[in-house]
Every structure is written in C-alpha cells, then in structure tokens.
Amino acid sequence: MASKKSGSKPATGPRLVRGDEQPPPRVLRPCVVLAQADQPLPDTLHQALLEAGLSPRVEHDPRMAMAEVCLLRREARQRRGAGGNQTDAAPLVMIAEAGSEASNLLQAMQQHVPDIPVLRFDGQDLRSMHEPPPATPDPPVVVQPPHTQEVNEEELATLLSGVNKDKGHSR
C-alpha cells in the first residue's frame, strides 16, 4: 500500500511583531591569547573577551603567538587597504607567566609591530600593557617649482627665431 501524503501545511515559525526584533549578531574581532598549555582558560577570561568584543585564538608558545598576531595584522590591513583604522589591529592577550620568552616577545613586538595592542588578563579584567601610538596623518606633499633662471627677451627672441627658421624650411 502506498502511503498518502498528509495535506497539512508545513509548520511556520511565529511572526515577529514590532518591538520583538532581535538585535543583529555582534561580530567579534579576533585576538591571540598567549596561555600556558597545562592550564585551561578561565571562564572569567572568556567573559572579559566577550565584553571586549574579542574572539580568542589560543597559542602556547610566544613565537607562535607573535606569528599569529602578525598574520591577523596583515589580514586586517589587506581588508581595509593601506590607510585604515589602527584600532582594528588584533590584540595580543597575555595570561602566561612573565618569563624571559614572554619579555623577549614584548620587546620584539614593540620594536617590529608597535601598532599591535598588548593586553594582560589579571584574573578579572583585561588591562592594557601597550597601546599603539596615535596614527599620524601623512605629511602634505609640497611641490617646489623647478629652480631655473628666467628667460630674458633676447634669449626668447633667439629661441623663437630658431623655431621660425625651422618652419620656413619645412615648406
């Protein structure tokens, strides 16, 4: 026996009425979290990152953290073009113990990529360790006129007489 298809309509969701609209989902910016491999990330860190609008990419090695944050920096620059907002740089969030490798990482970042902000998680909040310098606008381009001497009337007459002679020969 063949089964009959039911004649019922597919179920539709409830219709939203004015005022019941949901806000659009918030887009989180990426950040790199340098953490110890043997400890899970605390829930308070996840909450602080969410409040800051950040989505973590966890690294356990300082060199890999710097490489990842530099890749995120390059991606952001490519998306916004050469002249974009500096506040879009993905920050580095440090929760690892402050060892020699971490301090070397901070020195290298301040030297090579000073536009990347560095934050430290203190157990409850994100605290700034390094803010990027304020963006400076490009200096105006000043065009200098060429440094040549004025042509006097005699030189001009000589130049024009040469042109007039050339025109006479071409006929």
MODELLER restraints for C-alpha pairs under 7 A, 6 or more apart:
rsr = mdl.restraints
at = mdl.atoms
rsr.add(forms.Gaussian(group=physical.xy_distance, feature=features.Distance(at['CA:28:A'], at['CA:53:A']), mean=4.88, stdev=0.5))
rsr.add(forms.Gaussian(group=physical.xy_distance, feature=features.Distance(at['CA:28:A'], at['CA:54:A']), mean=4.98, stdev=0.5))
rsr.add(forms.Gaussian(group=physical.xy_distance, feature=features.Distance(at['CA:28:A'], at['CA:55:A']), mean=5.59, stdev=0.5))
rsr.add(forms.Gaussian(group=physical.xy_distance, feature=features.Distance(at['CA:29:A'], at['CA:53:A']), mean=6.18, stdev=0.5))
rsr.add(forms.Gaussian(group=physical.xy_distance, feature=features.Distance(at['CA:29:A'], at['CA:54:A']), mean=4.80, stdev=0.5))
rsr.add(forms.Gaussian(group=physical.xy_distance, feature=features.Distance(at['CA:29:A'], at['CA:55:A']), mean=5.83, stdev=0.5))
rsr.add(forms.Gaussian(group=physical.xy_distance, feature=features.Distance(at['CA:29:A'], at['CA:90:A']), mean=6.98, stdev=0.5))
rsr.add(forms.Gaussian(group=physical.xy_distance, feature=features.Distance(at['CA:30:A'], at['CA:54:A']), mean=5.48, stdev=0.5))
rsr.add(forms.Gaussian(group=physical.xy_distance, feature=features.Distance(at['CA:30:A'], at['CA:55:A']), mean=4.69, stdev=0.5))
rsr.add(forms.Gaussian(group=physical.xy_distance, feature=features.Distance(at['CA:30:A'], at['CA:56:A']), mean=5.97, stdev=0.5))
rsr.add(forms.Gaussian(group=physical.xy_distance, feature=features.Distance(at['CA:30:A'], at['CA:57:A']), mean=7.00, stdev=0.5))
rsr.add(forms.Gaussian(group=physical.xy_distance, feature=features.Distance(at['CA:30:A'], at['CA:90:A']), mean=5.83, stdev=0.5))
rsr.add(forms.Gaussian(group=physical.xy_distance, feature=features.Distance(at['CA:31:A'], at['CA:54:A']), mean=6.04, stdev=0.5))
rsr.add(forms.Gaussian(group=physical.xy_distance, feature=features.Distance(at['CA:31:A'], at['CA:55:A']), mean=5.93, stdev=0.5))
rsr.add(forms.Gaussian(group=physical.xy_distance, feature=features.Distance(at['CA:31:A'], at['CA:56:A']), mean=5.10, stdev=0.5))
rsr.add(forms.Gaussian(group=physical.xy_distance, feature=features.Distance(at['CA:31:A'], at['CA:57:A']), mean=6.06, stdev=0.5))
rsr.add(forms.Gaussian(group=physical.xy_distance, feature=features.Distance(at['CA:31:A'], at['CA:90:A']), mean=4.93, stdev=0.5))
rsr.add(forms.Gaussian(group=physical.xy_distance, feature=features.Distance(at['CA:31:A'], at['CA:91:A']), mean=5.14, stdev=0.5))
rsr.add(forms.Gaussian(group=physical.xy_distance, feature=features.Distance(at['CA:31:A'], at['CA:92:A']), mean=5.95, stdev=0.5))
rsr.add(forms.Gaussian(group=physical.xy_distance, feature=features.Distance(at['CA:32:A'], at['CA:56:A']), mean=5.68, stdev=0.5))
rsr.add(forms.Gaussian(group=physical.xy_distance, feature=features.Distance(at['CA:32:A'], at['CA:57:A']), mean=4.78, stdev=0.5))
rsr.add(forms.Gaussian(group=physical.xy_distance, feature=features.Distance(at['CA:32:A'], at['CA:58:A']), mean=5.85, stdev=0.5))
rsr.add(forms.Gaussian(group=physical.xy_distance, feature=features.Distance(at['CA:32:A'], at['CA:59:A']), mean=6.95, stdev=0.5))
rsr.add(forms.Gaussian(group=physical.xy_distance, feature=features.Distance(at['CA:32:A'], at['CA:65:A']), mean=6.44, stdev=0.5))
rsr.add(forms.Gaussian(group=physical.xy_distance, feature=features.Distance(at['CA:32:A'], at['CA:68:A']), mean=7.00, stdev=0.5))
rsr.add(forms.Gaussian(group=physical.xy_distance, feature=features.Distance(at['CA:32:A'], at['CA:69:A']), mean=6.09, stdev=0.5))
rsr.add(forms.Gaussian(group=physical.xy_distance, feature=features.Distance(at['CA:32:A'], at['CA:91:A']), mean=6.49, stdev=0.5))
rsr.add(forms.Gaussian(group=physical.xy_distance, feature=features.Distance(at['CA:32:A'], at['CA:92:A']), mean=4.88, stdev=0.5))
rsr.add(forms.Gaussian(group=physical.xy_distance, feature=features.Distance(at['CA:32:A'], at['CA:93:A']), mean=5.98, stdev=0.5))
rsr.add(forms.Gaussian(group=physical.xy_distance, feature=features.Distance(at['CA:33:A'], at['CA:56:A']), mean=6.02, stdev=0.5))
rsr.add(forms.Gaussian(group=physical.xy_distance, feature=features.Distance(at['CA:33:A'], at['CA:57:A']), mean=5.91, stdev=0.5))
rsr.add(forms.Gaussian(group=physical.xy_distance, feature=features.Distance(at['CA:33:A'], at['CA:58:A']), mean=4.72, stdev=0.5))
rsr.add(forms.Gaussian(group=physical.xy_distance, feature=features.Distance(at['CA:33:A'], at['CA:59:A']), mean=6.02, stdev=0.5))
rsr.add(forms.Gaussian(group=physical.xy_distance, feature=features.Distance(at['CA:33:A'], at['CA:92:A']), mean=5.99, stdev=0.5))
rsr.add(forms.Gaussian(group=physical.xy_distance, feature=features.Distance(at['CA:33:A'], at['CA:93:A']), mean=4.64, stdev=0.5))
rsr.add(forms.Gaussian(group=physical.xy_distance, feature=features.Distance(at['CA:33:A'], at['CA:94:A']), mean=5.89, stdev=0.5))
rsr.add(forms.Gaussian(group=physical.xy_distance, feature=features.Distance(at['CA:34:A'], at['CA:58:A']), mean=6.13, stdev=0.5))
rsr.add(forms.Gaussian(group=physical.xy_distance, feature=features.Distance(at['CA:34:A'], at['CA:59:A']), mean=5.07, stdev=0.5))
rsr.add(forms.Gaussian(group=physical.xy_distance, feature=features.Distance(at['CA:34:A'], at['CA:60:A']), mean=5.59, stdev=0.5))
rsr.add(forms.Gaussian(group=physical.xy_distance, feature=features.Distance(at['CA:34:A'], at['CA:62:A']), mean=6.77, stdev=0.5))
rsr.add(forms.Gaussian(group=physical.xy_distance, feature=features.Distance(at['CA:34:A'], at['CA:65:A']), mean=6.24, stdev=0.5))
rsr.add(forms.Gaussian(group=physical.xy_distance, feature=features.Distance(at['CA:34:A'], at['CA:93:A']), mean=6.16, stdev=0.5))
rsr.add(forms.Gaussian(group=physical.xy_distance, feature=features.Distance(at['CA:34:A'], at['CA:94:A']), mean=4.95, stdev=0.5))
rsr.add(forms.Gaussian(group=physical.xy_distance, feature=features.Distance(at['CA:34:A'], at['CA:95:A']), mean=6.03, stdev=0.5))
rsr.add(forms.Gaussian(group=physical.xy_distance, feature=features.Distance(at['CA:34:A'], at['CA:96:A']), mean=5.96, stdev=0.5))
rsr.add(forms.Gaussian(group=physical.xy_distance, feature=features.Distance(at['CA:35:A'], at['CA:58:A']), mean=6.86, stdev=0.5))
rsr.add(forms.Gaussian(group=physical.xy_distance, feature=features.Distance(at['CA:35:A'], at['CA:59:A']), mean=6.32, stdev=0.5))
rsr.add(forms.Gaussian(group=physical.xy_distance, feature=features.Distance(at['CA:35:A'], at['CA:60:A']), mean=5.23, stdev=0.5))
rsr.add(forms.Gaussian(group=physical.xy_distance, feature=features.Distance(at['CA:35:A'], at['CA:94:A']), mean=6.67, stdev=0.5))
rsr.add(forms.Gaussian(group=physical.xy_distance, feature=features.Distance(at['CA:35:A'], at['CA:95:A']), mean=5.28, stdev=0.5))
rsr.add(forms.Gaussian(group=physical.xy_distance, feature=features.Distance(at['CA:35:A'], at['CA:96:A']), mean=4.57, stdev=0.5))
rsr.add(forms.Gaussian(group=physical.xy_distance, feature=features.Distance(at['CA:36:A'], at['CA:60:A']), mean=5.54, stdev=0.5))
rsr.add(forms.Gaussian(group=physical.xy_distance, feature=features.Distance(at['CA:36:A'], at['CA:96:A']), mean=5.37, stdev=0.5))
rsr.add(forms.Gaussian(group=physical.xy_distance, feature=features.Distance(at['CA:37:A'], at['CA:60:A']), mean=5.53, stdev=0.5))
rsr.add(forms.Gaussian(group=physical.xy_distance, feature=features.Distance(at['CA:44:A'], at['CA:123:A']), mean=6.94, stdev=0.5))
rsr.add(forms.Gaussian(group=physical.xy_distance, feature=features.Distance(at['CA:44:A'], at['CA:124:A']), mean=5.95, stdev=0.5))
rsr.add(forms.Gaussian(group=physical.xy_distance, feature=features.Distance(at['CA:45:A'], at['CA:124:A']), mean=6.96, stdev=0.5))
rsr.add(forms.Gaussian(group=physical.xy_distance, feature=features.Distance(at['CA:48:A'], at['CA:125:A']), mean=5.98, stdev=0.5))
rsr.add(forms.Gaussian(group=physical.xy_distance, feature=features.Distance(at['CA:48:A'], at['CA:126:A']), mean=6.68, stdev=0.5))
rsr.add(forms.Gaussian(group=physical.xy_distance, feature=features.Distance(at['CA:49:A'], at['CA:55:A']), mean=6.66, stdev=0.5))
rsr.add(forms.Gaussian(group=physical.xy_distance, feature=features.Distance(at['CA:59:A'], at['CA:65:A']), mean=5.44, stdev=0.5))
rsr.add(forms.Gaussian(group=physical.xy_distance, feature=features.Distance(at['CA:62:A'], at['CA:101:A']), mean=6.58, stdev=0.5))
rsr.add(forms.Gaussian(group=physical.xy_distance, feature=features.Distance(at['CA:62:A'], at['CA:102:A']), mean=6.10, stdev=0.5))
rsr.add(forms.Gaussian(group=physical.xy_distance, feature=features.Distance(at['CA:62:A'], at['CA:105:A']), mean=6.23, stdev=0.5))
rsr.add(forms.Gaussian(group=physical.xy_distance, feature=features.Distance(at['CA:69:A'], at['CA:90:A']), mean=6.54, stdev=0.5))
rsr.add(forms.Gaussian(group=physical.xy_distance, feature=features.Distance(at['CA:69:A'], at['CA:92:A']), mean=6.69, stdev=0.5))
rsr.add(forms.Gaussian(group=physical.xy_distance, feature=features.Distance(at['CA:72:A'], at['CA:90:A']), mean=6.27, stdev=0.5))
rsr.add(forms.Gaussian(group=physical.xy_distance, feature=features.Distance(at['CA:73:A'], at['CA:89:A']), mean=5.69, stdev=0.5))
rsr.add(forms.Gaussian(group=physical.xy_distance, feature=features.Distance(at['CA:73:A'], at['CA:90:A']), mean=6.33, stdev=0.5))
rsr.add(forms.Gaussian(group=physical.xy_distance, feature=features.Distance(at['CA:76:A'], at['CA:88:A']), mean=7.00, stdev=0.5))
rsr.add(forms.Gaussian(group=physical.xy_distance, feature=features.Distance(at['CA:76:A'], at['CA:89:A']), mean=6.80, stdev=0.5))
rsr.add(forms.Gaussian(group=physical.xy_distance, feature=features.Distance(at['CA:86:A'], at['CA:135:A']), mean=6.96, stdev=0.5))
rsr.add(forms.Gaussian(group=physical.xy_distance, feature=features.Distance(at['CA:89:A'], at['CA:116:A']), mean=5.81, stdev=0.5))
rsr.add(forms.Gaussian(group=physical.xy_distance, feature=features.Distance(at['CA:90:A'], at['CA:116:A']), mean=6.71, stdev=0.5))
rsr.add(forms.Gaussian(group=physical.xy_distance, feature=features.Distance(at['CA:91:A'], at['CA:116:A']), mean=5.80, stdev=0.5))
rsr.add(forms.Gaussian(group=physical.xy_distance, feature=features.Distance(at['CA:91:A'], at['CA:117:A']), mean=4.85, stdev=0.5))
rsr.add(forms.Gaussian(group=physical.xy_distance, feature=features.Distance(at['CA:91:A'], at['CA:118:A']), mean=5.58, stdev=0.5))
rsr.add(forms.Gaussian(group=physical.xy_distance, feature=features.Distance(at['CA:91:A'], at['CA:119:A']), mean=6.92, stdev=0.5))
rsr.add(forms.Gaussian(group=physical.xy_distance, feature=features.Distance(at['CA:92:A'], at['CA:117:A']), mean=6.48, stdev=0.5))
rsr.add(forms.Gaussian(group=physical.xy_distance, feature=features.Distance(at['CA:92:A'], at['CA:118:A']), mean=4.84, stdev=0.5))
rsr.add(forms.Gaussian(group=physical.xy_distance, feature=features.Distance(at['CA:92:A'], at['CA:119:A']), mean=6.08, stdev=0.5))
rsr.add(forms.Gaussian(group=physical.xy_distance, feature=features.Distance(at['CA:93:A'], at['CA:118:A']), mean=5.98, stdev=0.5))
rsr.add(forms.Gaussian(group=physical.xy_distance, feature=features.Distance(at['CA:93:A'], at['CA:119:A']), mean=4.67, stdev=0.5))
rsr.add(forms.Gaussian(group=physical.xy_distance, feature=features.Distance(at['CA:93:A'], at['CA:120:A']), mean=5.51, stdev=0.5))
rsr.add(forms.Gaussian(group=physical.xy_distance, feature=features.Distance(at['CA:93:A'], at['CA:121:A']), mean=6.83, stdev=0.5))
rsr.add(forms.Gaussian(group=physical.xy_distance, feature=features.Distance(at['CA:94:A'], at['CA:119:A']), mean=6.16, stdev=0.5))
rsr.add(forms.Gaussian(group=physical.xy_distance, feature=features.Distance(at['CA:94:A'], at['CA:120:A']), mean=4.76, stdev=0.5))
rsr.add(forms.Gaussian(group=physical.xy_distance, feature=features.Distance(at['CA:94:A'], at['CA:121:A']), mean=6.28, stdev=0.5))
rsr.add(forms.Gaussian(group=physical.xy_distance, feature=features.Distance(at['CA:95:A'], at['CA:120:A']), mean=6.09, stdev=0.5))
rsr.add(forms.Gaussian(group=physical.xy_distance, feature=features.Distance(at['CA:95:A'], at['CA:121:A']), mean=5.48, stdev=0.5))
rsr.add(forms.Gaussian(group=physical.xy_distance, feature=features.Distance(at['CA:114:A'], at['CA:132:A']), mean=5.80, stdev=0.5))
rsr.add(forms.Gaussian(group=physical.xy_distance, feature=features.Distance(at['CA:115:A'], at['CA:132:A']), mean=4.37, stdev=0.5))
rsr.add(forms.Gaussian(group=physical.xy_distance, feature=features.Distance(at['CA:115:A'], at['CA:133:A']), mean=6.58, stdev=0.5))
rsr.add(forms.Gaussian(group=physical.xy_distance, feature=features.Distance(at['CA:116:A'], at['CA:132:A']), mean=5.96, stdev=0.5))
rsr.add(forms.Gaussian(group=physical.xy_distance, feature=features.Distance(at['CA:117:A'], at['CA:130:A']), mean=5.45, stdev=0.5))
rsr.add(forms.Gaussian(group=physical.xy_distance, feature=features.Distance(at['CA:117:A'], at['CA:131:A']), mean=4.90, stdev=0.5))
rsr.add(forms.Gaussian(group=physical.xy_distance, feature=features.Distance(at['CA:117:A'], at['CA:132:A']), mean=5.61, stdev=0.5))
rsr.add(forms.Gaussian(group=physical.xy_distance, feature=features.Distance(at['CA:118:A'], at['CA:128:A']), mean=6.19, stdev=0.5))
rsr.add(forms.Gaussian(group=physical.xy_distance, feature=features.Distance(at['CA:118:A'], at['CA:129:A']), mean=5.40, stdev=0.5))
rsr.add(forms.Gaussian(group=physical.xy_distance, feature=features.Distance(at['CA:118:A'], at['CA:130:A']), mean=4.96, stdev=0.5))
rsr.add(forms.Gaussian(group=physical.xy_distance, feature=features.Distance(at['CA:118:A'], at['CA:131:A']), mean=6.78, stdev=0.5))
rsr.add(forms.Gaussian(group=physical.xy_distance, feature=features.Distance(at['CA:119:A'], at['CA:126:A']), mean=6.03, stdev=0.5))
rsr.add(forms.Gaussian(group=physical.xy_distance, feature=features.Distance(at['CA:119:A'], at['CA:127:A']), mean=5.38, stdev=0.5))
rsr.add(forms.Gaussian(group=physical.xy_distance, feature=features.Distance(at['CA:119:A'], at['CA:128:A']), mean=4.48, stdev=0.5))
rsr.add(forms.Gaussian(group=physical.xy_distance, feature=features.Distance(at['CA:119:A'], at['CA:129:A']), mean=5.27, stdev=0.5))
rsr.add(forms.Gaussian(group=physical.xy_distance, feature=features.Distance(at['CA:119:A'], at['CA:130:A']), mean=6.95, stdev=0.5))
rsr.add(forms.Gaussian(group=physical.xy_distance, feature=features.Distance(at['CA:120:A'], at['CA:126:A']), mean=5.61, stdev=0.5))
rsr.add(forms.Gaussian(group=physical.xy_distance, feature=features.Distance(at['CA:120:A'], at['CA:127:A']), mean=5.17, stdev=0.5))
rsr.add(forms.Gaussian(group=physical.xy_distance, feature=features.Distance(at['CA:120:A'], at['CA:128:A']), mean=6.31, stdev=0.5))
rsr.add(forms.Gaussian(group=physical.xy_distance, feature=features.Distance(at['CA:120:A'], at['CA:129:A']), mean=6.39, stdev=0.5))
rsr.add(forms.Gaussian(group=physical.xy_distance, feature=features.Distance(at['CA:121:A'], at['CA:127:A']), mean=6.24, stdev=0.5))
